[in-house]
Amino acid sequence: MNSEIAKSRIGEVIRIDTVTSTQADFLATHVPIQNIYIRKKWDSKSDKVMSEEKVFNKYVLNTENEHQFIIVIGSSGAGKSHLIRWFAARLEQAAPENEVVLFVRRSDNSLKGTIKQLLELPEVANIPNKAVYDRLVRATSTIDNKKLKDMIYQNFIVEIKNDENDEILSNNEKKRLVELLQYEQFQLKLMEEEGAIDRIYQKVAENETGDSRDVMALFETSDFEVDVNFCDDMRNGAAKNAIKMADAILADDEMPERLADYMNTLVNKVIQTCAGLEPGDFEQVFVEIRKEIKRQGKNLTLLIEDITAFTGVNVALLNVLTTEHTGMYESQELCRISSIVGTTEKYFNVNFMDNHKDRVTQFFVIPNDVFGEDQNSLYEFVGRYLNAMSLRSDILDDWAKNGASIKEYPIHKGEEKFTWDTIEIAKGKELSLFPFTKKAITNLYMCILQPDYRTPRYLLRDVIERAMRNYLFKKESFPEFAIERINDIPFESLYVSTYIHQQVEESQADRVERFIRVWGNASDLEYEENGTKYLGGMPIGFFDDLGIPKFTGRKGNKSVKVSVEPITRPQDGPDIAPPPEPVTPKVDPAMSDFLLGQRTLQIWIDGGELNVGATTKDVVNITKARDEINKRFLISAINWQVEGISLDNLNRVKATKDFIGFERQKRAAKNALTILPADRETQGVLEAFLAYVTLGNGSWNFENSAMMVYRVQTWVEKWKKTIIDSVNIFENQVVDYQDCAIATEMIREILQGVFTGTKVEGIPSINLMAKNLKKPVQNSHCPEWNSLVSMLLNNDEKVKDVITQYYNIIQGNLKSSQVFIRATEFNADVRKIQKAKLLIPNEQILLKDPIPQRREIREIYEKVYTRISKVAEAEKEKAKRLLEQIGMYLDYEDIDDEDIEDLIDKVKAFYETASNSLVNIHGNIQVLDGIKKDAKTISVAFGEVEKGIASKDDLDTLLMFSKDPMSKLERVLAMLQTVQKDAEYVARDVEKRRCNIFVDNGGDLSTRYEESRNKIESDSKAVMDWKVMKC
């Protein structure tokens, strides 16, 4: 490798399309294709396999002078254009004098580019039909890109409006299609980059980017697919028929395919219109060419690299190519034509009409894996490109001008000091593969390229160019370029990666690992052979040439070396030597499982996803390893209580969350508290537990497990604080569900009257753990108060359990009914909550705890605490109404127990007088005696109610009402209301009796009743006046 020359030449030599390479570079890098499949019919079951040289001699030279229409078929990048260009180069040297060779290059793979090539041919310039010639000239004129796209789009609408064929779509359907195409949003869909119109545009316009993709200028089913949202949006402004067509597409799964098929029938007409061509122009041009060549007494060989370059006029072209010069066409005076046309299988199947398919004389099929099992061809391909980019262009130009003989093939002088792998391309001609080894080329070819993409184009783009740009412009990091599926190359043993990372600086360890793995034999063995020191299966000089760090390998014997014997290739035969049968070593099933999982982990480290939870064997074992870390190892490895973590908290966490998850974890990543990065350290600990579940079958009992255990111990010490914090902290907030439980329990004890003090600081901490849960009882609280109590009682055991278990010190594994608490922490938390008057700040409580079982307690507290204000206000309102009612009967301000006792005495005297006066009322002496007995507590209740109403603090209000003082006041009110009712009855009865008294002449009867009446009225007045008396 000559780096200085290669840096300037890499862009010239490595061209994805050979059509853009110089002739010298093309010939210098050409590797003969040995496995071309020859078919007489496309659906033939038997193929002949021939080398390109044999194909050229038998068919391309056409010594029999027969009409030929040959199709070269291969996938994109398989080498169709390369082969046809090689045919053209060989014809320049070997074609007879009477053979005219027209080579239509792929150019920029557009119709304009193709027409320009034709105009440069003397055979076209001399055609007698100048009108056709002038139209071809006009077709190459440049049109603004956007304008041309708009022209293409609008011409489709014009063609649909004027199309009378209803074989695919009815006239109504075509009308609706036109209006759908005129709907702005659908037009944007079709005209987006790489959309249908863009694909057609790329085949018409002159492509300045040189893009020569094998893209067909056709509509696809997906171009006409719409969804429900699109149809809904259309109802806001789209034409009626456009909506009908969109609805039809949505309702009929076959409609998009029908629309695509119909639009494809119009593609050729639209392209010709936009190019300014008339039907038959191209056919006429080639007819004129054939007539002119016939007049000169010559024959024509036409080589077309890619038929898609004639999109829009391909049917006309094929008409000419399939027309023979003899038989019924002999009168047209056409020359014999032998045409070789490149295309893809899909284009052939879709775009060739049956009559054209039937006229194909031969098919040359190039397989995707063009190198097949011939590894030497693969090495030669790489070697030729490395050699060409290391030589100045003038050297190769001189070689090409002098006949491009393989014997004179120039070989560069390399900069490498050590002798690297070589490939012999001819006797005495060896090409160095530096900076590759043969093993590296094979590995990169198999790992980077998927089976369907193992073609020269992708080998060149994704392997050679990718690697060489890394080497030439960033040699100090080589090889750091992307190597997909590198894990398909397993290390020779379990500990190779670990061994390298232990010895090599971390920033260089991956580089060494890749080199050992891809360039060498994936081992860390060091040995000596014939005086040469080997490391990882490669001479130590390879490391020096690339500046790759060396390390002290494990001493051992020479490992089994996979060597590829040179394959002798016949000069004129297609025979391919089979590769040596691979030796499949017997692998222990457990080790096989480990290596399979290890490979998956490496894919993840290299940028892939870790699909934990999937059912494939590799991922199942990785999932087991993760679960072992989460569900068992971390539980026992960390002394949680010593680290200040409550086991109640730990149990709530592990019941719903994983301690760790992984970066780019495909499933359940949100279920992890700590996301470990996709780095070597994480890979190492996962590999350790992968070995634990596979090699050790759930134990550390396997070979060299001590290294794995050490790796795990180192990891857990580093990550312990992070994991502990993830359990005990969320959103920078230390867990507080236990605080919420304490505050909630205190509220319950206040509302249920368990605590009857007037200051929250007075709630004894022992109450919070005591078995003092109560069922609801009859009371005089407001409905809001009782509703909140009901809410609390729905969760009282749950809240109580948090307080008991959070501060519980677990000793040993045996269950015990005794509870030993962390008293210092518990008392401190109780005082903290009391000091804050049971308030946990809103900004704190709004933080979302990721653990559902903790979050539940916090949500209970939030629901309870936010109701306190409403409950306090409702309780005060009820108390005010109660006092207002009592105030109608007595002045209760500063009332004491003696006042109440006096009142009861007067009430009893009233009932006694009424009884003596034979008035039919009876006082409830039991109730009256009860009130008199509770006079002291009732007088206190009056004070508590008055203080509760006057309180400005909601919690203080609840404390004043916690003993249910209103129940005592309601007893007094009920008594007063009864006495009031009875006093009114007495007044009515006295009046009635006075009206009925009979006064006789002697007056004795009148005097007796007068005395009785006066006594009743006097006692009634005393009772009636109590409401204004100072009691």
SVG drawing of the C-alpha trace seen along z (x, -y; Angstrom):
<svg xmlns="http://www.w3.org/2000/svg" viewBox="-126 -38 140 71">
<polyline fill="none" stroke="black" stroke-width="0.4" points="0.0,0.0 1.3,-3.4 -0.8,-5.7 0.2,-9.0 -0.9,-8.0 -3.9,-6.1 -5.3,-9.1 -5.7,-11.0 -6.6,-8.0 -9.2,-6.2 -12.1,-8.4 -11.0,-7.7 -10.5,-4.0 -13.4,-3.0 -16.4,-3.9 -19.7,-2.1 -20.5,-2.1 -17.7,-0.9 -19.2,-3.0 -17.6,-6.1 -14.2,-4.6 -11.4,-5.3 -10.7,-2.6 -7.3,-2.0 -8.7,-1.7 -11.5,0.5 -9.1,3.0 -6.7,2.8 -9.4,3.8 -11.3,6.3 -11.5,9.8 -12.8,12.4 -16.3,13.8 -16.1,17.5 -19.7,18.5 -22.0,17.0 -25.2,19.2 -26.4,19.6 -30.0,20.3 -31.9,20.7 -35.2,19.9 -35.8,17.9 -37.8,20.6 -35.2,23.3 -34.4,25.8 -30.9,26.6 -28.1,24.0 -24.7,24.2 -22.0,22.5 -19.3,20.7 -16.5,18.3 -16.7,14.8 -13.9,15.7 -15.9,18.6 -19.0,16.6 -17.3,13.9 -15.8,16.4 -19.0,18.4 -21.7,15.7 -20.4,12.2 -18.0,12.6 -20.9,14.2 -18.7,16.0 -21.8,17.7 -23.1,14.2 -26.6,14.9 -29.3,12.5 -29.0,12.4 -31.0,10.8 -29.2,11.6 -30.3,10.5 -27.8,10.1 -29.7,10.5 -28.4,9.9 -29.4,8.0 -28.3,4.5 -24.5,4.4 -24.0,8.0 -21.7,6.9 -24.0,6.6 -22.6,3.3 -19.0,4.4 -19.4,7.5 -21.0,5.7 -18.3,3.0 -15.7,5.8 -17.4,7.3 -17.1,3.8 -13.4,3.6 -12.7,7.0 -14.6,6.3 -12.4,3.3 -9.5,5.7 -11.2,8.7 -14.1,7.6 -13.9,8.2 -13.5,5.1 -17.0,5.4 -18.5,5.3 -19.8,2.0 -19.8,1.9 -22.2,-0.5 -21.8,-0.7 -24.6,-2.6 -23.2,-3.3 -25.3,-3.6 -24.2,-7.2 -26.3,-8.8 -29.0,-6.2 -31.5,-8.7 -33.2,-9.1 -31.6,-12.4 -28.1,-11.0 -28.8,-8.1 -30.0,-10.4 -26.9,-12.5 -24.7,-9.4 -26.6,-8.5 -26.2,-11.9 -22.4,-11.5 -22.4,-8.4 -21.5,-9.1 -24.1,-6.5 -26.8,-8.6 -25.5,-12.0 -25.7,-10.7 -29.2,-9.4 -31.2,-10.9 -34.4,-11.7 -33.3,-15.0 -36.7,-15.8 -36.2,-12.9 -32.6,-13.9 -33.8,-17.4 -36.3,-16.1 -33.6,-14.1 -31.5,-17.2 -34.4,-19.1 -35.0,-16.2 -31.6,-16.9 -32.4,-20.5 -32.3,-21.3 -35.5,-22.0 -35.8,-23.3 -36.1,-20.3 -39.3,-21.4 -40.8,-22.5 -40.0,-19.0 -41.6,-17.3 -44.7,-19.4 -44.8,-18.6 -44.6,-14.9 -47.4,-15.1 -49.7,-17.2 -49.2,-15.1 -50.4,-12.1 -53.7,-14.0 -53.9,-14.9 -53.4,-11.3 -56.0,-10.0 -58.6,-12.6 -58.0,-11.5 -57.7,-7.8 -60.6,-5.9 -59.5,-2.5 -61.6,-1.2 -60.0,2.2 -58.5,1.5 -60.5,-1.5 -64.0,-2.6 -64.7,-6.1 -66.1,-7.1 -63.1,-5.7 -60.8,-7.7 -62.7,-10.9 -62.3,-10.3 -58.7,-9.5 -58.1,-12.8 -59.6,-14.7 -57.6,-12.7 -54.4,-13.6 -55.5,-17.3 -55.9,-17.2 -52.9,-19.0 -51.9,-16.7 -52.1,-13.6 -49.9,-15.4 -47.3,-16.1 -47.4,-12.4 -46.6,-11.3 -44.0,-14.0 -42.0,-13.5 -38.4,-12.4 -38.1,-8.8 -41.8,-8.9 -43.5,-7.8 -43.0,-11.0 -39.4,-11.3 -38.6,-7.8 -40.0,-8.7 -38.2,-12.1 -34.9,-10.3 -35.2,-8.3 -36.1,-11.4 -33.9,-14.2 -30.2,-14.5 -28.9,-13.4 -26.2,-15.7 -25.4,-13.5 -24.5,-10.6 -27.1,-8.4 -27.5,-5.3 -29.6,-3.2 -31.6,-0.3 -34.9,-2.0 -37.8,-1.3 -39.8,-4.3 -43.1,-2.8 -45.9,-3.3 -46.1,-1.0 -49.1,0.2 -47.9,-1.7 -48.1,-5.0 -51.9,-4.8 -52.4,-3.6 -54.1,-6.0 -55.2,-5.7 -58.2,-6.8 -56.6,-10.0 -55.8,-11.0 -59.4,-10.4 -60.7,-12.4 -58.5,-15.3 -59.8,-15.3 -63.3,-16.1 -62.0,-19.6 -61.7,-20.9 -61.1,-18.1 -63.4,-17.7 -66.3,-15.2 -64.9,-12.8 -61.5,-12.9 -63.0,-11.8 -65.0,-9.0 -61.8,-7.7 -59.9,-7.8 -62.8,-6.0 -62.8,-3.4 -59.0,-2.9 -59.7,-2.5 -62.5,-0.1 -61.0,2.1 -57.6,3.7 -57.2,4.3 -57.8,0.7 -54.2,-0.6 -52.8,2.2 -55.4,1.5 -54.5,-2.2 -50.8,-1.5 -51.3,0.9 -53.4,-1.7 -50.9,-4.5 -48.0,-2.3 -49.8,-2.0 -49.3,-5.7 -45.7,-6.0 -44.1,-5.7 -46.5,-8.2 -45.8,-10.7 -42.1,-10.4 -42.1,-10.8 -44.3,-13.8 -42.0,-15.4 -38.9,-14.6 -40.5,-16.2 -40.4,-12.9 -43.1,-11.5 -44.2,-7.9 -41.8,-5.9 -38.9,-8.4 -36.5,-6.0 -37.6,-3.0 -37.1,-5.1 -33.6,-6.2 -32.4,-2.6 -34.1,-1.5 -32.1,-4.2 -28.9,-3.1 -29.4,0.5 -30.1,-0.6 -27.0,-2.8 -24.8,0.0 -26.4,2.5 -25.6,0.0 -22.0,0.1 -22.0,3.9 -21.4,4.2 -23.1,5.8 -24.0,4.3 -23.2,5.4 -25.2,3.3 -24.2,3.3 -26.6,1.6 -25.5,1.6 -28.9,0.9 -32.3,1.0 -33.8,-1.2 -31.8,-4.1 -34.3,-3.9 -37.3,-4.3 -40.2,-5.7 -38.9,-4.4 -37.9,-0.9 -40.8,0.7 -39.7,-1.0 -36.1,0.0 -37.0,3.6 -39.0,3.7 -35.9,2.9 -33.6,5.2 -35.9,8.2 -36.4,7.6 -34.3,9.9 -32.6,9.0 -33.8,12.1 -37.1,13.7 -40.1,11.5 -38.0,8.4 -35.4,9.0 -37.0,6.4 -36.4,3.6 -32.6,3.8 -31.6,4.0 -28.2,5.1 -27.7,8.2 -27.9,7.1 -26.5,8.8 -27.6,7.0 -26.6,7.6 -28.8,5.8 -28.4,5.6 -31.4,5.6 -32.7,6.9 -35.0,9.8 -37.8,7.7 -37.6,5.2 -37.6,8.1 -40.6,9.7 -42.6,6.5 -41.7,4.4 -40.9,6.9 -43.9,7.8 -44.4,11.5 -43.5,11.1 -40.2,9.6 -39.5,12.3 -40.1,15.0 -37.6,13.5 -34.7,13.5 -32.0,15.9 -29.9,16.3 -29.9,15.3 -26.6,14.6 -27.4,14.8 -25.0,13.4 -25.6,14.8 -25.6,12.5 -22.7,14.3 -20.6,13.9 -17.5,15.0 -19.2,18.2 -16.9,20.5 -13.9,19.3 -12.0,17.4 -9.1,16.6 -11.4,14.5 -12.5,12.6 -8.9,12.0 -8.0,11.0 -10.8,8.5 -9.6,6.8 -5.9,7.0 -6.5,5.4 -8.3,2.4 -5.6,2.0 -3.0,2.1 -4.8,-0.3 -5.2,-3.0 -1.5,-2.7 -0.4,-3.4 -0.4,-6.8 -3.0,-7.0 -0.5,-7.7 1.2,-4.3 -2.1,-2.5 -3.0,-4.6 0.3,-3.6 -0.3,0.0 -3.9,-0.1 -2.7,-1.9 -0.1,0.9 -2.7,3.6 -3.3,4.1 -1.4,7.4 -1.5,9.3 2.2,10.1 2.9,6.3 0.5,5.6 2.2,3.0 2.5,3.7 3.1,1.0 5.8,1.0 4.2,1.1 5.1,-0.8 4.6,2.1 7.7,3.6 6.5,7.1 5.4,9.6 1.7,9.7 -0.7,12.1 -0.6,12.0 -2.6,13.3 -1.1,14.5 -3.0,13.3 -0.6,14.6 2.7,16.3 5.2,14.0 2.5,11.5 1.6,11.3 -0.5,8.6 -0.2,7.6 -3.4,7.6 -2.1,5.1 -3.7,3.8 -5.9,7.0 -5.2,10.6 -7.0,13.3 -8.9,14.1 -9.9,10.5 -11.2,10.3 -13.3,13.5 -14.6,12.4 -15.5,8.9 -17.2,10.2 -19.3,12.7 -20.0,10.4 -20.7,7.0 -22.6,8.2 -25.9,10.0 -26.2,13.0 -28.3,11.1 -25.8,8.3 -22.6,10.2 -22.0,8.6 -19.0,6.6 -20.8,3.3 -21.5,3.8 -18.1,5.4 -16.5,2.3 -18.7,-0.2 -19.3,1.4 -16.0,3.3 -13.1,2.0 -13.9,-1.7 -15.1,-1.7 -11.9,0.0 -9.5,-1.9 -10.8,-5.3 -10.3,-4.4 -6.8,-3.2 -5.8,-6.1 -7.3,-9.0 -7.4,-7.7 -4.7,-5.0 -4.2,-5.5 -7.7,-4.0 -7.7,-1.3 -9.7,0.9 -12.6,-1.2 -15.0,-1.1 -18.3,0.5 -18.3,4.3 -21.8,5.7 -22.3,9.1 -18.7,9.2 -20.0,11.6 -20.4,14.2 -16.7,14.6 -16.5,16.0 -13.4,15.7 -11.4,18.9 -12.0,19.0 -14.2,17.5 -11.6,15.1 -9.9,13.7 -11.7,10.3 -11.2,10.1 -7.5,10.9 -7.0,8.2 -8.9,5.5 -6.7,6.3 -3.5,5.6 -4.3,3.0 -5.2,-0.6 -9.0,-0.8 -9.1,-3.3 -7.2,-0.8 -8.6,2.5 -11.5,2.6 -9.2,1.9 -6.9,4.8 -9.9,7.0 -11.2,6.3 -7.8,6.9 -7.4,10.3 -10.9,11.3 -11.2,10.4 -7.7,10.3 -6.4,13.1 -7.7,16.3 -9.7,14.8 -7.3,16.1 -4.9,14.5 -2.2,17.2 1.4,16.3 3.9,18.7 6.9,18.8 7.4,20.6 10.4,20.7 11.9,17.7 8.7,15.6 6.7,14.6 2.9,14.9 0.2,13.3 -3.5,14.0 -2.6,16.1 -0.7,13.3 3.0,12.4 3.8,9.8 5.1,7.6 1.4,7.1 0.8,5.2 3.9,3.0 2.9,2.2 -0.5,0.9 0.6,-0.6 -1.7,1.7 -0.7,2.1 0.8,5.5 0.2,7.4 1.7,10.5 -0.3,13.4 -1.1,16.6 1.7,19.0 0.7,22.0 1.2,24.2 0.3,23.1 -3.4,23.1 -5.2,24.8 -4.7,22.5 -7.3,22.3 -5.5,21.9 -6.9,21.4 -5.0,23.3 -4.6,21.4 -7.2,22.6 -5.8,23.3 -8.1,21.8 -8.1,23.1 -7.4,20.4 -10.6,21.1 -12.8,23.0 -15.4,22.1 -14.7,24.9 -14.6,23.8 -12.6,25.7 -14.7,26.5 -13.7,25.1 -12.2,27.4 -14.7,29.1 -14.9,27.2 -13.9,29.1 -16.7,28.7 -15.3,29.1 -17.4,30.7 -18.7,28.0 -20.0,28.5 -23.7,27.5 -23.3,25.2 -20.3,23.5 -22.3,23.3 -25.1,21.5 -22.6,19.1 -20.9,18.3 -24.3,17.7 -25.3,15.3 -21.9,13.6 -22.2,13.0 -25.6,11.3 -24.1,9.1 -21.3,8.1 -23.9,7.1 -25.6,5.0 -22.3,3.3 -21.6,2.6 -24.9,0.6 -27.6,3.2 -30.6,3.6 -30.9,5.9 -34.2,7.7 -34.6,9.0 -37.7,11.0 -37.6,12.5 -37.8,16.3 -34.7,17.1 -32.2,19.2 -29.5,16.5 -31.8,13.9 -33.5,16.3 -30.1,16.9 -29.3,13.2 -32.7,12.5 -32.0,15.2 -28.6,13.5 -30.4,10.1 -33.0,11.7 -30.2,13.3 -28.7,9.9 -32.0,8.2 -33.9,10.8 -31.2,12.6 -27.7,11.2 -28.3,7.5 -30.7,8.5 -28.0,10.5 -24.9,8.6 -25.9,5.3 -26.6,5.0 -29.5,2.8 -30.4,2.1 -26.8,1.1 -27.0,-1.2 -30.0,-2.9 -32.6,-1.3 -35.8,0.0 -36.6,3.6 -40.2,2.5 -39.0,0.0 -36.8,2.7 -39.7,5.2 -42.0,2.7 -39.3,1.9 -38.4,5.4 -42.0,6.4 -42.6,4.0 -39.2,2.8 -35.8,4.1 -32.8,2.5 -31.0,2.4 -31.8,2.3 -29.7,1.7 -29.1,-1.0 -30.9,-0.1 -33.0,2.5 -35.9,3.2 -38.4,4.3 -39.3,3.2 -36.5,0.5 -38.9,-1.8 -39.2,0.9 -35.6,0.4 -34.4,-2.1 -30.9,-2.3 -29.9,-2.1 -26.5,-0.6 -24.6,-1.9 -23.8,0.3 -20.1,0.5 -17.5,3.1 -18.0,3.0 -21.7,3.8 -20.9,6.4 -18.4,8.0 -20.9,8.3 -23.6,9.6 -21.1,12.2 -20.3,13.2 -23.9,13.9 -24.4,15.5 -21.6,17.9 -23.3,18.3 -26.6,19.5 -25.1,21.5 -21.7,22.8 -22.3,23.0 -26.0,24.0 -26.9,21.5 -23.6,21.5 -20.0,20.2 -18.8,23.7 -17.1,23.6 -13.5,23.2 -11.9,19.9 -15.0,18.6 -12.8,16.6 -12.1,14.1 -15.9,13.7 -16.5,13.3 -13.8,10.7 -15.4,8.8 -18.8,8.9 -17.4,7.8 -15.6,4.8 -18.8,3.9 -21.1,4.0 -18.7,1.8 -18.7,-0.8 -22.4,-0.8 -23.6,-0.1 -24.3,-3.8 -26.1,-4.4 -28.3,-1.4 -29.0,-2.3 -29.9,-5.9 -32.2,-4.6 -34.1,-2.6 -34.2,-5.4 -34.4,-8.6 -36.6,-9.6 -36.5,-13.0 -33.8,-14.1 -36.3,-13.4 -35.6,-10.9 -38.5,-8.4 -41.3,-9.9 -44.1,-7.4 -43.5,-6.6 -43.9,-10.3 -47.2,-10.2 -48.3,-7.2 -47.4,-8.9 -49.3,-12.0 -52.3,-10.0 -52.5,-8.0 -52.3,-11.1 -55.3,-12.5 -57.2,-9.3 -56.6,-9.4 -57.8,-13.0 -60.9,-12.4 -61.9,-9.2 -61.1,-10.8 -58.3,-8.4 -56.3,-11.4 -58.3,-14.1 -55.6,-16.7 -55.6,-20.2 -52.1,-20.2 -50.8,-17.9 -47.4,-17.8 -49.2,-15.9 -50.0,-12.8 -47.9,-10.1 -45.6,-8.3 -46.6,-5.0 -50.1,-5.6 -49.0,-5.3 -47.9,-1.7 -50.6,-0.7 -53.5,1.5 -56.0,-1.3 -58.0,-0.9 -61.7,-1.7 -64.9,-1.1 -67.1,-4.1 -69.6,-5.0 -72.7,-7.2 -71.6,-10.9 -72.7,-14.5 -69.9,-15.4 -70.8,-16.9 -71.2,-14.5 -67.8,-15.7 -66.1,-14.6 -67.6,-11.2 -66.9,-10.8 -63.2,-11.5 -63.3,-9.0 -64.7,-6.4 -61.9,-7.0 -59.3,-6.6 -60.9,-3.4 -60.6,-1.9 -56.9,-2.1 -56.2,-2.2 -54.6,1.2 -52.5,0.5 -51.2,-2.8 -50.6,-1.2 -48.6,1.6 -46.3,-0.9 -45.5,-2.6 -44.9,0.8 -42.9,2.4 -40.9,-0.6 -39.1,-1.1 -38.9,2.6 -35.5,4.1 -35.4,7.5 -33.0,9.9 -32.3,13.1 -34.6,15.0 -37.1,16.4 -40.5,14.7 -41.3,13.2 -44.4,11.5 -42.1,9.2 -41.3,5.9 -38.0,4.1 -38.0,0.6 -35.4,-1.9 -36.7,-4.2 -34.4,-7.1 -35.3,-7.4 -39.0,-6.8 -39.2,-9.4 -37.3,-11.9 -39.8,-11.4 -42.8,-11.8 -41.5,-15.1 -40.7,-16.3 -44.3,-15.6 -45.8,-17.1 -43.6,-20.2 -44.9,-20.6 -48.5,-20.2 -48.9,-17.1 -48.1,-19.1 -45.9,-17.6 -45.2,-20.4 -47.2,-20.4 -44.2,-20.6 -42.9,-17.4 -46.1,-15.4 -46.6,-16.2 -43.3,-14.4 -44.1,-11.0 -42.7,-8.1 -41.9,-5.3 -42.7,-2.5 -46.5,-1.9 -46.7,-0.5 -45.0,-3.6 -47.0,-5.9 -50.2,-4.4 -49.5,-5.6 -48.5,-9.0 -51.8,-9.3 -53.8,-8.2 -52.2,-11.0 -52.8,-13.5 -56.4,-12.7 -56.9,-12.9 -54.9,-16.0 -56.5,-18.0 -60.0,-17.4 -59.0,-18.7 -59.9,-22.3 -63.3,-21.4 -64.0,-19.2 -62.9,-21.9 -65.1,-24.5 -68.1,-22.2 -67.7,-21.3 -67.6,-24.9 -70.7,-25.7 -72.6,-23.0 -71.4,-24.2 -72.5,-27.8 -76.0,-26.6 -76.1,-24.6 -75.2,-27.5 -77.6,-29.7 -80.4,-27.3 -79.3,-27.0 -79.0,-30.8 -82.8,-31.0 -83.3,-29.5 -80.5,-30.6 -77.5,-32.8 -74.7,-30.2 -71.7,-32.7 -69.5,-31.8 -71.9,-29.1 -70.6,-26.8 -71.7,-23.6 -73.7,-25.4 -75.7,-27.3 -76.6,-24.1 -77.6,-22.5 -79.8,-25.5 -81.5,-25.3 -82.2,-21.6 -83.7,-22.3 -86.0,-24.9 -87.1,-22.6 -87.9,-19.8 -89.9,-22.3 -91.9,-23.2 -92.8,-19.6 -93.6,-19.0 -96.1,-22.0 -97.6,-20.9 -98.1,-17.4 -99.7,-18.8 -102.0,-20.9 -103.1,-17.9 -101.7,-19.2 -101.0,-16.2 -97.2,-16.6 -94.3,-14.6 -90.6,-15.5 -88.0,-12.8 -86.3,-12.8 -83.6,-10.3 -82.5,-12.7 -82.6,-15.7 -80.6,-13.9 -78.1,-12.8 -77.6,-16.4 -77.2,-17.5 -74.7,-14.7 -72.7,-15.7 -73.0,-19.5 -69.2,-19.8 -68.3,-18.1 -71.2,-19.9 -70.0,-23.3 -66.5,-22.3 -68.0,-21.3 -69.6,-24.7 -66.1,-26.2 -64.5,-23.7 -67.1,-24.5 -66.7,-28.2 -62.9,-27.8 -63.2,-25.5 -65.4,-28.1 -63.0,-30.9 -59.9,-28.9 -58.1,-30.1 -56.1,-26.9 -57.8,-23.9 -55.9,-21.3 -56.6,-23.2 -60.2,-23.2 -60.2,-19.4 -58.4,-19.0 -61.1,-21.1 -63.9,-19.0 -62.1,-15.7 -64.0,-14.7 -67.3,-15.3 -68.4,-18.2 -71.4,-18.9 -73.0,-15.6 -73.2,-17.0 -74.7,-20.3 -77.2,-18.5 -78.5,-16.7 -79.0,-20.2 -80.7,-21.5 -83.0,-18.5 -84.0,-19.0 -84.7,-22.7 -86.7,-22.1 -88.9,-19.6 -89.4,-21.9 -90.2,-24.7 -92.9,-22.6 -94.3,-21.5 -94.4,-25.1 -96.4,-26.2 -98.8,-23.4 -99.2,-24.5 -100.0,-28.0 -102.7,-26.9 -104.1,-24.6 -104.3,-27.3 -106.0,-29.7 -108.6,-27.0 -109.3,-26.3 -109.8,-30.0 -112.4,-30.4 -114.3,-27.4 -114.4,-28.4 -118.0,-28.7 -118.5,-31.4 -121.5,-30.8 -123.3,-33.1 -121.3,-32.2 -118.0,-32.6 -116.2,-29.7 -115.6,-27.7 -114.3,-30.7 -111.9,-31.5 -110.5,-28.0 -109.8,-27.7 -108.3,-31.2 -105.6,-30.2 -104.8,-27.0 -104.7,-29.0 -102.3,-31.6 -99.9,-28.9 -99.7,-27.3 -99.3,-30.6 -96.5,-31.6 -94.5,-28.4 -95.2,-28.6 -93.9,-32.1 -90.8,-31.0 -90.1,-28.4 -91.2,-30.6 -88.8,-33.3 -85.7,-31.0 -84.7,-32.0 -84.0,-35.5 -82.8,-34.7 -79.1,-34.9 -78.6,-31.2"/>
</svg>
